[in-house]
Amino acid sequence: MSYVSLMVNLQLGQRYDGLLHVAAGIADHFDAGVIGFTASQPAPGYRGEELAFGDIVARDVAQLKAEMVRMEVIFRTALADRAGKVSWRSALTSSPIAEVLAHESRAADLLITGRVAEQDFDTVRHANNFDLLMRAGRPVLIIPAEIDVLHLNQVLVGWKDTREARRAIADGLPFLQAAQHVILVEITPGIHLRHPAHSQLDDVAIWLQRHAVHAETMVTTSADNDASHLRDLARELRADLLIAGASGHSRLNERSLGGVTYDLLRHASHSILLSH
């Protein structure tokens, strides 16, 4: 299994030099094609080619188009070594950017995007990553701004016996097969659940072994926030990548209940591969 087509989302107003370097490295490792993508919502009044408010909207659209052209040049320059396997897509849209990007993801095996500091309301210039996860039907690799190389020395898989976790570990197989060291971890709310958790992890480890991945297993107990515990483990183990399933709760519930997915999107300082 491999990734043969990547889509990298470049977001207006965000740093993307490190993101492009990561995408180039992944493309080189898997000999994959790369599709660059950017989108933005112009000022209210833009509907396709129709401008409702004259000069104000026209100036905004012209500025956005110029910025997208500049981003394409930067993208193609960064991926110059893969010139034969690179393409570019951009969109000015009145729809949420996450929705547009999710539709475009039909052309890719893996979406690569940056971690945005504030996920709540600013969807005019960037895709909300939680909404993207819920819509895309593709694994999403989220790269913090300070990271410019995706090392795979240590990969941590956060396991729960859920559909989302099973999907995530299958989607992450190419990275797991390339990793030097893989750790499967399950966080349980009580000691009495440690035995069934070990049994489940043994099944997953055997499945991974049949896919040429040797994985260690770990069961840990926490009555606290699972996301915080998982982030602490990733830091202690010096994980280069965390793979986990993305919760299926609504965005409102994720926020109000402090869901694991929402917490990881907001606070993780390392690269994360999430699938829903």
PyRosetta script that sets phi, psi and omega in degrees:
from pyrosetta import init, pose_from_sequence

init()
pose = pose_from_sequence("MSYVSLMVNLQLGQRYDGLLHVAAGIADHFDAGVIGFTASQPAPGYRGEELAFGDIVARDVAQLKAEMVRMEVIFRTALADRAGKVSWRSALTSSPIAEVLAHESRAADLLITGRVAEQDFDTVRHANNFDLLMRAGRPVLIIPAEIDVLHLNQVLVGWKDTREARRAIADGLPFLQAAQHVILVEITPGIHLRHPAHSQLDDVAIWLQRHAVHAETMVTTSADNDASHLRDLARELRADLLIAGASGHSRLNERSLGGVTYDLLRHASHSILLSH")
pose.set_psi(1, 143.3)
pose.set_omega(1, -178.9)
pose.set_phi(2, -152.0)
pose.set_psi(2, 168.8)
pose.set_omega(2, 169.9)
pose.set_phi(3, -99.0)
pose.set_psi(3, 118.9)
pose.set_omega(3, -179.2)
pose.set_phi(4, -105.3)
pose.set_psi(4, -14.1)
pose.set_omega(4, 179.8)
pose.set_phi(5, -142.0)
pose.set_psi(5, 119.9)
pose.set_omega(5, 179.0)
pose.set_phi(6, -109.3)
pose.set_psi(6, 147.9)
pose.set_omega(6, 170.6)
pose.set_phi(7, -124.4)
pose.set_psi(7, 123.1)
pose.set_omega(7, -178.9)
pose.set_phi(8, -110.0)
pose.set_psi(8, 125.7)
pose.set_omega(8, -175.9)
pose.set_phi(9, -96.0)
pose.set_psi(9, 113.3)
pose.set_omega(9, 177.9)
pose.set_phi(10, -99.2)
pose.set_psi(10, 121.3)
pose.set_omega(10, -171.1)
pose.set_phi(11, -106.4)
pose.set_psi(11, 130.4)
pose.set_omega(11, -179.1)
pose.set_phi(12, -59.4)
pose.set_psi(12, 135.6)
pose.set_omega(12, 178.4)
pose.set_phi(13, 83.1)
pose.set_psi(13, 0.5)
pose.set_omega(13, 179.8)
pose.set_phi(14, -114.5)
pose.set_psi(14, 153.7)
pose.set_omega(14, 174.1)
pose.set_phi(15, -69.7)
pose.set_psi(15, 135.9)
pose.set_omega(15, 178.6)
pose.set_phi(16, -138.9)
pose.set_psi(16, 12.6)
pose.set_omega(16, 176.7)
pose.set_phi(17, -67.0)
pose.set_psi(17, -46.3)
pose.set_omega(17, 177.5)
pose.set_phi(18, -64.6)
pose.set_psi(18, -39.1)
pose.set_omega(18, 179.5)
pose.set_phi(19, -59.9)
pose.set_psi(19, -43.4)
pose.set_omega(19, 178.9)
pose.set_phi(20, -66.1)
pose.set_psi(20, -36.7)
pose.set_omega(20, 178.7)
pose.set_phi(21, -66.0)
pose.set_psi(21, -40.8)
pose.set_omega(21, 176.4)
pose.set_phi(22, -62.7)
pose.set_psi(22, -47.6)
pose.set_omega(22, -179.4)
pose.set_phi(23, -59.6)
pose.set_psi(23, -41.2)
pose.set_omega(23, 179.0)
pose.set_phi(24, -63.4)
pose.set_psi(24, -40.9)
pose.set_omega(24, 179.2)
pose.set_phi(25, -64.6)
pose.set_psi(25, -42.1)
pose.set_omega(25, 178.4)
pose.set_phi(26, -66.0)
pose.set_psi(26, -41.7)
pose.set_omega(26, 179.1)
pose.set_phi(27, -61.2)
pose.set_psi(27, -41.7)
pose.set_omega(27, 178.8)
pose.set_phi(28, -64.5)
pose.set_psi(28, -42.6)
pose.set_omega(28, -177.4)
pose.set_phi(29, -63.4)
pose.set_psi(29, -42.3)
pose.set_omega(29, -175.8)
pose.set_phi(30, -100.3)
pose.set_psi(30, 3.1)
pose.set_omega(30, -175.9)
pose.set_phi(31, 52.2)
pose.set_psi(31, 48.7)
pose.set_omega(31, -174.3)
pose.set_phi(32, -100.2)
pose.set_psi(32, 153.5)
pose.set_omega(32, 169.4)
pose.set_phi(33, -78.2)
pose.set_psi(33, 155.5)
pose.set_omega(33, -177.9)
pose.set_phi(34, -129.9)
pose.set_psi(34, 127.9)
pose.set_omega(34, 175.3)
pose.set_phi(35, -107.8)
pose.set_psi(35, 119.6)
pose.set_omega(35, 174.5)
pose.set_phi(36, -86.1)
pose.set_psi(36, 143.3)
pose.set_omega(36, -177.5)
pose.set_phi(37, -142.5)
pose.set_psi(37, 139.6)
pose.set_omega(37, 167.8)
pose.set_phi(38, -147.7)
pose.set_psi(38, 152.4)
pose.set_omega(38, 178.6)
pose.set_phi(39, -151.4)
pose.set_psi(39, 158.9)
pose.set_omega(39, 177.9)
pose.set_phi(40, -155.1)
pose.set_psi(40, 156.2)
pose.set_omega(40, 173.5)
pose.set_phi(41, -101.4)
pose.set_psi(41, 115.8)
pose.set_omega(41, 176.6)
pose.set_phi(42, -68.5)
pose.set_psi(42, 178.3)
pose.set_omega(42, 177.4)
pose.set_phi(43, -57.6)
pose.set_psi(43, 151.3)
pose.set_omega(43, 178.2)
pose.set_phi(44, -52.8)
pose.set_psi(44, 136.9)
pose.set_omega(44, -177.8)
pose.set_phi(45, 118.3)
pose.set_psi(45, -12.2)
pose.set_omega(45, 178.7)
pose.set_phi(46, -90.8)
pose.set_psi(46, 124.7)
pose.set_omega(46, 175.0)
pose.set_phi(47, -134.4)
pose.set_psi(47, 91.5)
pose.set_omega(47, -177.1)
pose.set_phi(48, 66.7)
pose.set_psi(48, -120.3)
pose.set_omega(48, 179.2)
pose.set_phi(49, -91.1)
pose.set_psi(49, -0.9)
pose.set_omega(49, -175.7)
pose.set_phi(50, -92.7)
pose.set_psi(50, 128.8)
pose.set_omega(50, 178.3)
pose.set_phi(51, -111.6)
pose.set_psi(51, 118.2)
pose.set_omega(51, -173.4)
pose.set_phi(52, -89.5)
pose.set_psi(52, -24.7)
pose.set_omega(52, -172.5)
pose.set_phi(53, -118.9)
pose.set_psi(53, 29.1)
pose.set_omega(53, 170.2)
pose.set_phi(54, 62.3)
pose.set_psi(54, -131.0)
pose.set_omega(54, -167.4)
pose.set_phi(55, -60.9)
pose.set_psi(55, -38.7)
pose.set_omega(55, -177.0)
pose.set_phi(56, -61.6)
pose.set_psi(56, -49.9)
pose.set_omega(56, 179.5)
pose.set_phi(57, -68.3)
pose.set_psi(57, -39.7)
pose.set_omega(57, -179.2)
pose.set_phi(58, -60.4)
pose.set_psi(58, -42.7)
pose.set_omega(58, 178.5)
pose.set_phi(59, -64.6)
pose.set_psi(59, -41.9)
pose.set_omega(59, 179.2)
pose.set_phi(60, -61.6)
pose.set_psi(60, -45.1)
pose.set_omega(60, -179.8)
pose.set_phi(61, -63.8)
pose.set_psi(61, -42.3)
pose.set_omega(61, -180.0)
pose.set_phi(62, -62.9)
pose.set_psi(62, -42.3)
pose.set_omega(62, 178.7)
pose.set_phi(63, -64.4)
pose.set_psi(63, -42.7)
pose.set_omega(63, 179.8)
pose.set_phi(64, -65.1)
pose.set_psi(64, -41.7)
pose.set_omega(64, 179.0)
pose.set_phi(65, -62.9)
pose.set_psi(65, -40.6)
pose.set_omega(65, 178.8)
pose.set_phi(66, -64.4)
pose.set_psi(66, -40.4)
pose.set_omega(66, 178.9)
pose.set_phi(67, -66.2)
pose.set_psi(67, -37.7)
pose.set_omega(67, 178.8)
pose.set_phi(68, -66.8)
pose.set_psi(68, -37.7)
pose.set_omega(68, 176.1)
pose.set_phi(69, -62.9)
pose.set_psi(69, -42.5)
pose.set_omega(69, 178.8)
pose.set_phi(70, -62.9)
pose.set_psi(70, -40.8)
pose.set_omega(70, 179.6)
pose.set_phi(71, -66.0)
pose.set_psi(71, -36.5)
pose.set_omega(71, 177.7)
pose.set_phi(72, -62.6)
pose.set_psi(72, -41.8)
pose.set_omega(72, 179.1)
pose.set_phi(73, -61.5)
pose.set_psi(73, -45.1)
pose.set_omega(73, 179.0)
pose.set_phi(74, -61.9)
pose.set_psi(74, -43.6)
pose.set_omega(74, 179.7)
pose.set_phi(75, -60.6)
pose.set_psi(75, -50.4)
pose.set_omega(75, -177.3)
pose.set_phi(76, -66.2)
pose.set_psi(76, -33.7)
pose.set_omega(76, 177.3)
pose.set_phi(77, -66.2)
pose.set_psi(77, -43.9)
pose.set_omega(77, -179.7)
pose.set_phi(78, -65.3)
pose.set_psi(78, -29.7)
pose.set_omega(78, -178.6)
pose.set_phi(79, -106.7)
pose.set_psi(79, 25.2)
pose.set_omega(79, -174.5)
pose.set_phi(80, -58.1)
pose.set_psi(80, -32.7)
pose.set_omega(80, -179.4)
pose.set_phi(81, -68.0)
pose.set_psi(81, -16.4)
pose.set_omega(81, -179.8)
pose.set_phi(82, -115.1)
pose.set_psi(82, 33.7)
pose.set_omega(82, -171.9)
pose.set_phi(83, -52.6)
pose.set_psi(83, -35.0)
pose.set_omega(83, -178.8)
pose.set_phi(84, -76.0)
pose.set_psi(84, -9.2)
pose.set_omega(84, -177.0)
pose.set_phi(85, -124.9)
pose.set_psi(85, 28.8)
pose.set_omega(85, -175.8)
pose.set_phi(86, -122.7)
pose.set_psi(86, 138.0)
pose.set_omega(86, 174.0)
pose.set_phi(87, -142.8)
pose.set_psi(87, 169.0)
pose.set_omega(87, -172.1)
pose.set_phi(88, -136.0)
pose.set_psi(88, 139.4)
pose.set_omega(88, 175.4)
pose.set_phi(89, -136.0)
pose.set_psi(89, 141.1)
pose.set_omega(89, 176.0)
pose.set_phi(90, -144.9)
pose.set_psi(90, 158.1)
pose.set_omega(90, -177.5)
pose.set_phi(91, -151.9)
pose.set_psi(91, 136.0)
pose.set_omega(91, 163.6)
pose.set_phi(92, -101.3)
pose.set_psi(92, 126.0)
pose.set_omega(92, -168.8)
pose.set_phi(93, -146.4)
pose.set_psi(93, 151.1)
pose.set_omega(93, 172.1)
pose.set_phi(94, -92.8)
pose.set_psi(94, -5.7)
pose.set_omega(94, 178.5)
pose.set_phi(95, -85.7)
pose.set_psi(95, 159.3)
pose.set_omega(95, 174.3)
pose.set_phi(96, -57.9)
pose.set_psi(96, 137.6)
pose.set_omega(96, -176.3)
pose.set_phi(97, -62.9)
pose.set_psi(97, -36.4)
pose.set_omega(97, 177.8)
pose.set_phi(98, -59.1)
pose.set_psi(98, -37.7)
pose.set_omega(98, 179.7)
pose.set_phi(99, -66.8)
pose.set_psi(99, -43.9)
pose.set_omega(99, 179.7)
pose.set_phi(100, -63.8)
pose.set_psi(100, -46.3)
pose.set_omega(100, -179.6)
pose.set_phi(101, -63.9)
pose.set_psi(101, -38.3)
pose.set_omega(101, 178.4)
pose.set_phi(102, -60.9)
pose.set_psi(102, -41.3)
pose.set_omega(102, 177.1)
pose.set_phi(103, -65.3)
pose.set_psi(103, -41.3)
pose.set_omega(103, -179.2)
pose.set_phi(104, -66.3)
pose.set_psi(104, -23.7)
pose.set_omega(104, -176.4)
pose.set_phi(105, -66.3)
pose.set_psi(105, -8.6)
pose.set_omega(105, 174.9)
pose.set_phi(106, -57.1)
pose.set_psi(106, -22.1)
pose.set_omega(106, -176.0)
pose.set_phi(107, -90.8)
pose.set_psi(107, 2.4)
pose.set_omega(107, -172.2)
pose.set_phi(108, -133.7)
pose.set_psi(108, 156.1)
pose.set_omega(108, 172.3)
pose.set_phi(109, -86.5)
pose.set_psi(109, -27.9)
pose.set_omega(109, -172.3)
pose.set_phi(110, -145.4)
pose.set_psi(110, 132.3)
pose.set_omega(110, 173.2)
pose.set_phi(111, -98.2)
pose.set_psi(111, 134.5)
pose.set_omega(111, 177.3)
pose.set_phi(112, -120.0)
pose.set_psi(112, 125.8)
pose.set_omega(112, -177.8)
pose.set_phi(113, -145.7)
pose.set_psi(113, 166.7)
pose.set_omega(113, -180.0)
pose.set_phi(114, -88.4)
pose.set_psi(114, 160.9)
pose.set_omega(114, 173.6)
pose.set_phi(115, -87.1)
pose.set_psi(115, 120.1)
pose.set_omega(115, 179.9)
pose.set_phi(116, -91.2)
pose.set_psi(116, 134.8)
pose.set_omega(116, -173.7)
pose.set_phi(117, -61.8)
pose.set_psi(117, -39.0)
pose.set_omega(117, -177.7)
pose.set_phi(118, -120.6)
pose.set_psi(118, 116.8)
pose.set_omega(118, -174.2)
pose.set_phi(119, -92.6)
pose.set_psi(119, -6.1)
pose.set_omega(119, -162.0)
pose.set_phi(120, -75.9)
pose.set_psi(120, -59.7)
pose.set_omega(120, -166.3)
pose.set_phi(121, -125.7)
pose.set_psi(121, -21.6)
pose.set_omega(121, -172.8)
pose.set_phi(122, -81.7)
pose.set_psi(122, 85.1)
pose.set_omega(122, 179.4)
pose.set_phi(123, -108.2)
pose.set_psi(123, 13.0)
pose.set_omega(123, -178.4)
pose.set_phi(124, -77.8)
pose.set_psi(124, -37.5)
pose.set_omega(124, -176.2)
pose.set_phi(125, -112.4)
pose.set_psi(125, -7.7)
pose.set_omega(125, 178.7)
pose.set_phi(126, -147.7)
pose.set_psi(126, 161.0)
pose.set_omega(126, 178.0)
pose.set_phi(127, -81.1)
pose.set_psi(127, 134.6)
pose.set_omega(127, 171.8)
pose.set_phi(128, -71.7)
pose.set_psi(128, 119.4)
pose.set_omega(128, -172.2)
pose.set_phi(129, -66.2)
pose.set_psi(129, -32.4)
pose.set_omega(129, 177.7)
pose.set_phi(130, -66.0)
pose.set_psi(130, -46.6)
pose.set_omega(130, 177.7)
pose.set_phi(131, -61.4)
pose.set_psi(131, -39.2)
pose.set_omega(131, 178.7)
pose.set_phi(132, -60.6)
pose.set_psi(132, -45.6)
pose.set_omega(132, 178.7)
pose.set_phi(133, -58.7)
pose.set_psi(133, -42.1)
pose.set_omega(133, -177.5)
pose.set_phi(134, -69.4)
pose.set_psi(134, -25.0)
pose.set_omega(134, -173.6)
pose.set_phi(135, -100.4)
pose.set_psi(135, -29.9)
pose.set_omega(135, -161.7)
pose.set_phi(136, -71.4)
pose.set_psi(136, -39.5)
pose.set_omega(136, -172.1)
pose.set_phi(137, 68.6)
pose.set_psi(137, 20.0)
pose.set_omega(137, 177.3)
pose.set_phi(138, -134.6)
pose.set_psi(138, 151.6)
pose.set_omega(138, 173.5)
pose.set_phi(139, -65.8)
pose.set_psi(139, 143.5)
pose.set_omega(139, -179.5)
pose.set_phi(140, -119.6)
pose.set_psi(140, 122.1)
pose.set_omega(140, 177.0)
pose.set_phi(141, -98.2)
pose.set_psi(141, 119.1)
pose.set_omega(141, -174.8)
pose.set_phi(142, -109.1)
pose.set_psi(142, 122.5)
pose.set_omega(142, -173.5)
pose.set_phi(143, -113.5)
pose.set_psi(143, 120.9)
pose.set_omega(143, 174.2)
pose.set_phi(144, -62.9)
pose.set_psi(144, 153.8)
pose.set_omega(144, -174.4)
pose.set_phi(145, -61.1)
pose.set_psi(145, -30.8)
pose.set_omega(145, -175.2)
pose.set_phi(146, -80.8)
pose.set_psi(146, -4.6)
pose.set_omega(146, -178.2)
pose.set_phi(147, -100.4)
pose.set_psi(147, 130.5)
pose.set_omega(147, 178.3)
pose.set_phi(148, -124.2)
pose.set_psi(148, 0.0)
pose.set_omega(148, 175.4)
pose.set_phi(149, -140.4)
pose.set_psi(149, 132.4)
pose.set_omega(149, 175.7)
pose.set_phi(150, -95.3)
pose.set_psi(150, 94.0)
pose.set_omega(150, 173.5)
pose.set_phi(151, -75.5)
pose.set_psi(151, 151.8)
pose.set_omega(151, 179.1)
pose.set_phi(152, -126.9)
pose.set_psi(152, 38.5)
pose.set_omega(152, 176.9)
pose.set_phi(153, -69.5)
pose.set_psi(153, -40.5)
pose.set_omega(153, -176.5)
pose.set_phi(154, -137.0)
pose.set_psi(154, 117.8)
pose.set_omega(154, 179.0)
pose.set_phi(155, -118.0)
pose.set_psi(155, 128.4)
pose.set_omega(155, -179.6)
pose.set_phi(156, -108.1)
pose.set_psi(156, 129.4)
pose.set_omega(156, 177.2)
pose.set_phi(157, -109.7)
pose.set_psi(157, 117.2)
pose.set_omega(157, 175.8)
pose.set_phi(158, -84.5)
pose.set_psi(158, 113.2)
pose.set_omega(158, -171.6)
pose.set_phi(159, -107.1)
pose.set_psi(159, 135.4)
pose.set_omega(159, 162.4)
pose.set_phi(160, -135.9)
pose.set_psi(160, 148.9)
pose.set_omega(160, -178.6)
pose.set_phi(161, -80.8)
pose.set_psi(161, 69.9)
pose.set_omega(161, -177.6)
pose.set_phi(162, -128.6)
pose.set_psi(162, 162.6)
pose.set_omega(162, 176.8)
pose.set_phi(163, -57.4)
pose.set_psi(163, -43.3)
pose.set_omega(163, -175.9)
pose.set_phi(164, -64.7)
pose.set_psi(164, -40.0)
pose.set_omega(164, 179.2)
pose.set_phi(165, -67.8)
pose.set_psi(165, -39.9)
pose.set_omega(165, 177.8)
pose.set_phi(166, -63.6)
pose.set_psi(166, -40.5)
pose.set_omega(166, 177.3)
pose.set_phi(167, -64.2)
pose.set_psi(167, -43.1)
pose.set_omega(167, -176.5)
pose.set_phi(168, -64.2)
pose.set_psi(168, -43.5)
pose.set_omega(168, -177.4)
pose.set_phi(169, -69.7)
pose.set_psi(169, -32.3)
pose.set_omega(169, 174.9)
pose.set_phi(170, -69.7)
pose.set_psi(170, -42.9)
pose.set_omega(170, 178.7)
pose.set_phi(171, -65.3)
pose.set_psi(171, -29.0)
pose.set_omega(171, -177.8)
pose.set_phi(172, -89.5)
pose.set_psi(172, 3.0)
pose.set_omega(172, -176.5)
pose.set_phi(173, -52.5)
pose.set_psi(173, -43.2)
pose.set_omega(173, 179.6)
pose.set_phi(174, -58.0)
pose.set_psi(174, -39.8)
pose.set_omega(174, 177.0)
pose.set_phi(175, -69.4)
pose.set_psi(175, -40.1)
pose.set_omega(175, 179.9)
pose.set_phi(176, -64.5)
pose.set_psi(176, -38.7)
pose.set_omega(176, 178.8)
pose.set_phi(177, -68.6)
pose.set_psi(177, -25.5)
pose.set_omega(177, 179.4)
pose.set_phi(178, -90.2)
pose.set_psi(178, -10.9)
pose.set_omega(178, -174.8)
pose.set_phi(179, -75.8)
pose.set_psi(179, 149.3)
pose.set_omega(179, 175.0)
pose.set_phi(180, -79.4)
pose.set_psi(180, -33.0)
pose.set_omega(180, -175.8)
pose.set_phi(181, -146.3)
pose.set_psi(181, 129.5)
pose.set_omega(181, -178.9)
pose.set_phi(182, -122.9)
pose.set_psi(182, 132.8)
pose.set_omega(182, 176.7)
pose.set_phi(183, -123.2)
pose.set_psi(183, 125.2)
pose.set_omega(183, 174.0)
pose.set_phi(184, -96.2)
pose.set_psi(184, 125.4)
pose.set_omega(184, -179.0)
pose.set_phi(185, -129.4)
pose.set_psi(185, 138.3)
pose.set_omega(185, 171.7)
pose.set_phi(186, -122.9)
pose.set_psi(186, 133.7)
pose.set_omega(186, 177.8)
pose.set_phi(187, -100.7)
pose.set_psi(187, 121.7)
pose.set_omega(187, 179.8)
pose.set_phi(188, -109.8)
pose.set_psi(188, 152.2)
pose.set_omega(188, -179.9)
pose.set_phi(189, -82.3)
pose.set_psi(189, -5.9)
pose.set_omega(189, -178.8)
pose.set_phi(190, -159.1)
pose.set_psi(190, 154.3)
pose.set_omega(190, -177.6)
pose.set_phi(191, -61.6)
pose.set_psi(191, -32.2)
pose.set_omega(191, -177.1)
pose.set_phi(192, -65.4)
pose.set_psi(192, -14.3)
pose.set_omega(192, -179.7)
pose.set_phi(193, -97.9)
pose.set_psi(193, 1.6)
pose.set_omega(193, -176.2)
pose.set_phi(194, -68.1)
pose.set_psi(194, -38.4)
pose.set_omega(194, -177.9)
pose.set_phi(195, -64.1)
pose.set_psi(195, -51.6)
pose.set_omega(195, 177.2)
pose.set_phi(196, -61.5)
pose.set_psi(196, -31.8)
pose.set_omega(196, 177.9)
pose.set_phi(197, -65.3)
pose.set_psi(197, -43.1)
pose.set_omega(197, 176.9)
pose.set_phi(198, -59.7)
pose.set_psi(198, -42.1)
pose.set_omega(198, -179.8)
pose.set_phi(199, -61.7)
pose.set_psi(199, -43.1)
pose.set_omega(199, 178.7)
pose.set_phi(200, -64.4)
pose.set_psi(200, -44.6)
pose.set_omega(200, -179.0)
pose.set_phi(201, -64.1)
pose.set_psi(201, -34.9)
pose.set_omega(201, 176.6)
pose.set_phi(202, -61.3)
pose.set_psi(202, -41.2)
pose.set_omega(202, 177.1)
pose.set_phi(203, -60.4)
pose.set_psi(203, -44.9)
pose.set_omega(203, -178.6)
pose.set_phi(204, -66.5)
pose.set_psi(204, -40.1)
pose.set_omega(204, 179.7)
pose.set_phi(205, -63.4)
pose.set_psi(205, -39.9)
pose.set_omega(205, 177.5)
pose.set_phi(206, -65.6)
pose.set_psi(206, -41.5)
pose.set_omega(206, 177.1)
pose.set_phi(207, -60.5)
pose.set_psi(207, -44.1)
pose.set_omega(207, 178.7)
pose.set_phi(208, -63.4)
pose.set_psi(208, -39.5)
pose.set_omega(208, -179.6)
pose.set_phi(209, -60.3)
pose.set_psi(209, -35.7)
pose.set_omega(209, 177.6)
pose.set_phi(210, -69.9)
pose.set_psi(210, -14.5)
pose.set_omega(210, 174.5)
pose.set_phi(211, -105.5)
pose.set_psi(211, 23.8)
pose.set_omega(211, 175.6)
pose.set_phi(212, 66.0)
pose.set_psi(212, 32.6)
pose.set_omega(212, 177.0)
pose.set_phi(213, -122.6)
pose.set_psi(213, 119.7)
pose.set_omega(213, 173.8)
pose.set_phi(214, -93.0)
pose.set_psi(214, 125.8)
pose.set_omega(214, -177.1)
pose.set_phi(215, -128.9)
pose.set_psi(215, 138.4)
pose.set_omega(215, 169.1)
pose.set_phi(216, -84.7)
pose.set_psi(216, 155.9)
pose.set_omega(216, 179.1)
pose.set_phi(217, -119.5)
pose.set_psi(217, 149.7)
pose.set_omega(217, -178.8)
pose.set_phi(218, -148.0)
pose.set_psi(218, 131.5)
pose.set_omega(218, 173.2)
pose.set_phi(219, -117.1)
pose.set_psi(219, 129.6)
pose.set_omega(219, -179.9)
pose.set_phi(220, -132.2)
pose.set_psi(220, 153.4)
pose.set_omega(220, -176.5)
pose.set_phi(221, -111.8)
pose.set_psi(221, 135.8)
pose.set_omega(221, 177.1)
pose.set_phi(222, -150.4)
pose.set_psi(222, 128.8)
pose.set_omega(222, 174.6)
pose.set_phi(223, -94.7)
pose.set_psi(223, 1.5)
pose.set_omega(223, -176.6)
pose.set_phi(224, -96.7)
pose.set_psi(224, -161.2)
pose.set_omega(224, 180.0)
pose.set_phi(225, -66.6)
pose.set_psi(225, 119.7)
pose.set_omega(225, -178.4)
pose.set_phi(226, -62.0)
pose.set_psi(226, -40.0)
pose.set_omega(226, -178.6)
pose.set_phi(227, -63.8)
pose.set_psi(227, -43.2)
pose.set_omega(227, 178.8)
pose.set_phi(228, -63.0)
pose.set_psi(228, -41.4)
pose.set_omega(228, 179.2)
pose.set_phi(229, -64.9)
pose.set_psi(229, -41.0)
pose.set_omega(229, 179.6)
pose.set_phi(230, -65.9)
pose.set_psi(230, -41.1)
pose.set_omega(230, 177.5)
pose.set_phi(231, -64.4)
pose.set_psi(231, -39.8)
pose.set_omega(231, 178.4)
pose.set_phi(232, -63.8)
pose.set_psi(232, -41.6)
pose.set_omega(232, 178.0)
pose.set_phi(233, -62.4)
pose.set_psi(233, -44.4)
pose.set_omega(233, 179.6)
pose.set_phi(234, -59.7)
pose.set_psi(234, -39.5)
pose.set_omega(234, 178.7)
pose.set_phi(235, -69.0)
pose.set_psi(235, -45.4)
pose.set_omega(235, -179.0)
pose.set_phi(236, -63.5)
pose.set_psi(236, -38.4)
pose.set_omega(236, -178.1)
pose.set_phi(237, -86.2)
pose.set_psi(237, -1.6)
pose.set_omega(237, -178.8)
pose.set_phi(238, 55.6)
pose.set_psi(238, 46.3)
pose.set_omega(238, -179.6)
pose.set_phi(239, -69.7)
pose.set_psi(239, 135.0)
pose.set_omega(239, 175.1)
pose.set_phi(240, -83.0)
pose.set_psi(240, -27.7)
pose.set_omega(240, -176.3)
pose.set_phi(241, -146.1)
pose.set_psi(241, 136.8)
pose.set_omega(241, 173.2)
pose.set_phi(242, -111.8)
pose.set_psi(242, 129.5)
pose.set_omega(242, 177.3)
pose.set_phi(243, -113.7)
pose.set_psi(243, 130.4)
pose.set_omega(243, -177.7)
pose.set_phi(244, -155.0)
pose.set_psi(244, 159.7)
pose.set_omega(244, 174.0)
pose.set_phi(245, -81.7)
pose.set_psi(245, 143.8)
pose.set_omega(245, 179.0)
pose.set_phi(246, -93.8)
pose.set_psi(246, 126.7)
pose.set_omega(246, -177.7)
pose.set_phi(247, -57.7)
pose.set_psi(247, 148.0)
pose.set_omega(247, 179.5)
pose.set_phi(248, -92.2)
pose.set_psi(248, 7.7)
pose.set_omega(248, 179.8)
pose.set_phi(249, -67.2)
pose.set_psi(249, 160.0)
pose.set_omega(249, 175.0)
pose.set_phi(250, -65.2)
pose.set_psi(250, 159.0)
pose.set_omega(250, 179.8)
pose.set_phi(251, -60.5)
pose.set_psi(251, -39.0)
pose.set_omega(251, 179.5)
pose.set_phi(252, -61.9)
pose.set_psi(252, -45.2)
pose.set_omega(252, 179.6)
pose.set_phi(253, -66.5)
pose.set_psi(253, -39.2)
pose.set_omega(253, 177.3)
pose.set_phi(254, -57.1)
pose.set_psi(254, -46.0)
pose.set_omega(254, -178.5)
pose.set_phi(255, -66.9)
pose.set_psi(255, -49.6)
pose.set_omega(255, -173.1)
pose.set_phi(256, -71.2)
pose.set_psi(256, -30.3)
pose.set_omega(256, -178.2)
pose.set_phi(257, -97.0)
pose.set_psi(257, -1.2)
pose.set_omega(257, -179.3)
pose.set_phi(258, 66.6)
pose.set_psi(258, 43.6)
pose.set_omega(258, -175.7)
pose.set_phi(259, -58.1)
pose.set_psi(259, 153.9)
pose.set_omega(259, -177.9)
pose.set_phi(260, -60.4)
pose.set_psi(260, -46.1)
pose.set_omega(260, -178.2)
pose.set_phi(261, -59.7)
pose.set_psi(261, -49.3)
pose.set_omega(261, -178.3)
pose.set_phi(262, -61.8)
pose.set_psi(262, -41.5)
pose.set_omega(262, 179.7)
pose.set_phi(263, -62.9)
pose.set_psi(263, -45.0)
pose.set_omega(263, 179.2)
pose.set_phi(264, -62.8)
pose.set_psi(264, -40.3)
pose.set_omega(264, 179.1)
pose.set_phi(265, -64.1)
pose.set_psi(265, -35.7)
pose.set_omega(265, -176.4)
pose.set_phi(266, -81.0)
pose.set_psi(266, -35.9)
pose.set_omega(266, -163.9)
pose.set_phi(267, -122.7)
pose.set_psi(267, -13.4)
pose.set_omega(267, -175.4)
pose.set_phi(268, -64.5)
pose.set_psi(268, 136.8)
pose.set_omega(268, -179.7)
pose.set_phi(269, -103.0)
pose.set_psi(269, 6.4)
pose.set_omega(269, 179.6)
pose.set_phi(270, -124.8)
pose.set_psi(270, 168.8)
pose.set_omega(270, -179.1)
pose.set_phi(271, -69.6)
pose.set_psi(271, 143.3)
pose.set_omega(271, -177.4)
pose.set_phi(272, -133.8)
pose.set_psi(272, 134.3)
pose.set_omega(272, 170.1)
pose.set_phi(273, -107.2)
pose.set_psi(273, 118.4)
pose.set_omega(273, -178.9)
pose.set_phi(274, -121.3)
pose.set_psi(274, 144.0)
pose.set_omega(274, 175.3)
pose.set_phi(275, -135.3)
pose.set_psi(275, 148.1)
pose.set_omega(275, 177.3)
pose.set_phi(276, -123.1)
pose.dump_pdb("model.pdb")
